[in-house]
Amino acid sequence: MYTTVIFDIDGTLINTEEAVLKSLQKLLLNNYSRKMSQQDLAFVLGIPGAVSLRQLGIEDIDDANKCWNDLMRDYRHTVHVYEGIQELLFELKKQSILTGIVTSKTNQEFMDDFVPFGLVGDLPYTVCADDTRQHKPHPEPLLKFLEITGAQGKTSLYIGDTIYDYECARDAGVDFGLALWGCKQPDLIPAKYKLEHPKDLLSLLKSR
């Protein structure tokens, strides 16, 4: 039986794909004269911005990341909470399931991009990118969550949408549920559970 459910943010609780990719395209074109398609940039979804920029060969990471975050504001109107998430969090709270977040966002990005949606009241524990030395797919972020909450890995379930989320959960000894509503490559991720809709998580918890 699962007594703890941990969520990723982007592609799991909120849809930020368009904002992330379009702002990165704009950054690369405006600042580095590099024109890249969203398809070529999709690898950045699910890993910290600084890591993404390093993989793109950018040297001034701090400045570039700040500029990228500033450009995200131009696309905030495209970000939205996935259908069924609010109802899911309400039900988990009603069932006394411990909930929280493990994300590749920094604390500042968490405050800017997620807090305004008003979901944090139902997600009392958060581990952001600057809370750990290692980041997803390394297990340290999830292990940190277990440490600060006292939750057990064997009774915890991590919900995410990328291969990085799966690998983080696997190596932390935590079962993984794939959020198909935000996942782009479901056939490539060997998740224990594949969930079509947030409400499917409630059905899963009832069956355990």
C-alpha positions in Angstrom: 0.0 0.0 0.0 1.3 3.5 -0.9 1.2 6.1 1.8 3.2 8.7 0.0 2.8 10.1 -3.5 5.5 12.4 -4.9 5.1 14.5 -8.0 7.3 16.0 -10.7 6.0 19.4 -11.8 6.5 20.1 -15.6 4.6 17.6 -17.7 3.0 16.1 -14.6 1.1 18.8 -12.6 1.3 21.7 -15.1 1.9 21.9 -18.8 4.9 24.1 -19.4 6.2 22.5 -22.6 5.3 25.4 -25.0 6.6 28.0 -22.6 9.9 26.2 -22.0 10.7 25.4 -25.6 9.6 28.7 -27.2 11.5 30.7 -24.6 14.6 28.6 -25.2 14.2 29.0 -29.0 14.0 32.7 -28.5 17.1 32.8 -26.2 19.2 30.8 -28.7 18.2 32.9 -31.6 18.4 36.3 -30.0 21.6 35.7 -27.9 23.5 33.1 -29.9 22.2 33.3 -33.5 21.2 29.6 -33.3 17.9 28.5 -34.8 16.7 25.2 -33.4 13.4 23.3 -33.7 11.4 22.4 -30.7 11.9 18.8 -31.6 15.7 19.2 -31.3 15.3 20.9 -28.0 12.8 18.5 -26.4 15.7 16.8 -24.5 15.7 19.7 -22.0 12.2 18.8 -20.6 12.7 17.3 -17.2 16.3 18.3 -16.4 17.6 21.5 -14.7 18.0 24.6 -17.0 21.7 24.9 -16.2 22.3 21.3 -17.3 20.3 21.8 -20.5 22.3 24.9 -21.4 25.6 23.2 -20.7 24.6 20.4 -23.1 23.9 23.0 -25.7 27.4 24.2 -25.4 26.6 27.5 -23.7 29.4 28.8 -21.4 27.8 31.8 -19.6 25.3 29.5 -17.8 24.1 31.8 -15.0 23.4 34.7 -17.4 21.8 32.5 -20.0 19.6 30.8 -17.4 18.4 34.1 -16.0 17.6 35.3 -19.5 15.8 32.1 -20.3 13.7 32.5 -17.1 12.9 36.1 -18.0 11.8 35.0 -21.5 9.5 32.4 -20.0 7.3 35.3 -18.8 6.4 36.0 -22.4 4.8 32.6 -22.6 3.2 32.2 -19.1 -0.2 32.5 -20.7 0.4 29.1 -22.3 1.0 27.3 -19.0 -1.9 25.5 -17.3 -2.7 22.9 -14.7 -3.6 19.6 -16.2 -7.2 18.6 -16.1 -8.0 16.5 -13.0 -4.9 17.5 -11.0 -6.8 19.7 -8.5 -9.4 17.1 -7.8 -6.6 14.4 -7.4 -4.7 16.5 -4.9 -7.9 17.1 -2.9 -8.7 13.4 -2.8 -5.2 12.5 -1.7 -5.4 15.0 1.1 -8.8 13.6 2.1 -7.3 10.1 2.3 -4.3 11.3 4.4 -1.8 10.4 1.8 1.5 12.2 2.3 2.2 14.3 -0.8 5.0 16.5 -2.2 7.2 17.5 -5.1 10.6 16.5 -6.4 11.4 18.8 -9.3 14.3 20.0 -11.5 13.1 23.6 -11.1 15.2 25.8 -8.8 13.5 27.3 -5.8 13.1 30.6 -7.6 11.6 28.9 -10.7 9.3 27.0 -8.4 8.1 30.3 -6.9 7.7 31.9 -10.2 6.3 29.1 -12.3 4.3 26.9 -9.9 3.3 28.7 -6.8 0.9 31.1 -8.6 -1.4 28.1 -9.5 -2.3 27.7 -5.8 -1.6 24.0 -5.5 1.2 24.2 -2.9 -1.3 23.9 0.0 -1.9 20.3 -1.0 1.8 19.6 -1.6 3.5 20.5 1.7 7.0 19.1 0.9 9.2 20.2 -1.9 12.7 19.3 -3.1 14.0 21.7 -5.8 17.2 21.5 -7.9 19.2 23.8 -5.6 18.3 21.6 -2.6 20.6 18.8 -3.7 24.1 18.5 -5.2 23.0 15.8 -7.8 19.9 16.1 -10.0 17.6 13.8 -11.8 18.2 11.2 -13.1 20.4 10.8 -10.1 18.4 9.4 -7.1 19.6 12.1 -4.6 16.5 14.4 -5.0 14.1 11.6 -4.2 16.3 10.2 -1.4 16.4 13.8 0.0 12.5 13.8 0.0 12.4 10.6 1.9 14.9 11.9 4.4 13.1 15.1 5.1 9.6 13.5 5.3 10.5 10.2 7.0 8.6 8.4 4.2 9.7 4.9 3.2 10.8 4.1 -0.3 8.8 0.9 -0.5 5.5 2.7 0.4 6.2 5.7 -1.9 5.2 6.3 -5.5 6.8 8.9 -7.8 4.7 10.3 -10.6 6.6 11.9 -13.6 6.6 12.1 -17.3 10.2 11.6 -18.5 12.9 8.9 -18.6 14.8 11.0 -16.0 12.0 10.7 -13.6 11.8 7.0 -14.1 15.6 6.5 -13.6 15.6 8.7 -10.5 12.8 6.6 -8.9 14.3 3.3 -9.9 17.6 4.1 -8.3 16.0 5.5 -5.2 14.0 2.3 -4.7 10.7 4.1 -5.3 7.9 2.8 -7.6 7.2 4.9 -10.6 4.0 5.9 -12.3 4.2 7.5 -15.8 1.9 10.5 -16.4 0.9 9.7 -19.9 -1.0 13.0 -20.1 2.3 14.8 -20.2 4.7 12.2 -21.6 6.0 12.4 -25.1 7.8 8.9 -25.4 5.7 6.5 -23.3 6.9 3.4 -25.2 10.5 4.1 -24.2 9.9 4.3 -20.4 9.4 1.0 -18.6 7.3 2.4 -15.8 5.6 0.1 -13.3 2.3 2.0 -13.9 1.2 4.0 -16.9 -1.6 6.4 -16.0 -3.8 7.8 -18.8 -5.5 10.4 -16.5 -4.8 11.8 -13.0 -8.0 10.0 -11.7 -6.3 6.7 -12.7 -3.9 7.2 -9.7 -6.9 7.1 -7.3 -8.0 3.8 -8.9 -4.5 2.5 -8.5 -4.3 3.5 -4.8 -7.7 1.8 -4.1 -6.6 -1.4 -5.7 -3.4 -1.6 -3.7 
